[in-house]
Structure formats: C-alpha cells, structure tokens
Amino acid sequence: MGDNQNTFLKTLQSFQKSIQDAGPAASGSYSLTGSILIFTLAGWYIDQNFGSSPNGTLVGVGCGVVIGFYLLIKTIKEKRL
C-alpha cells in the first residue's frame, strides 16, 4: 500500500510541475488569440457603424496580430529570466 501511495504522489507532483511549466505558454497563446479577436471585432464594429468596410476590419486584424505577438514575446522573455 505504501509503494502505491508514493507512486501516486510522485505522479501528482509530476503532473503539477507540467501544468506550472505550461502556464506561460498558455497565457501567451491566450493573449495572442484574444487580442486578434478583440481588435478584429472592434474593426468590424467600426465598419458597421461608419461604412468603412473592409478597412476597419483589416486594421483591427493588423493591430491584433502586432499586439498579440508583442504580448507573446513579452511572456516568453519573462519566462526565460
């Protein structure tokens, strides 16, 4: 019974370490995806209300990609330090 508990605890500790190590990568990918979606929707909203289609959406996508990659790189650099 003791060996099974030790194995189980080691497995849980290993799983916890894997989840902690994956945190920054998940955060960076969520930032990238979120910024693209938010800025694209903002651009689409501008297009709908001001009749500037497709310029607002294109600018929104561009801004979302630039800001998203900036946040992703920032997250990667913070993890390395």
Secondary structure by P-SEA (a helix, b strand, c coil): caaaaaaaaaaaaaaaaaaaaaaaaaaaaaaaaaaaaaaaaaaaaaaaaccccaaaaaaaaaaaaaaaaaaaaaaaaaaac
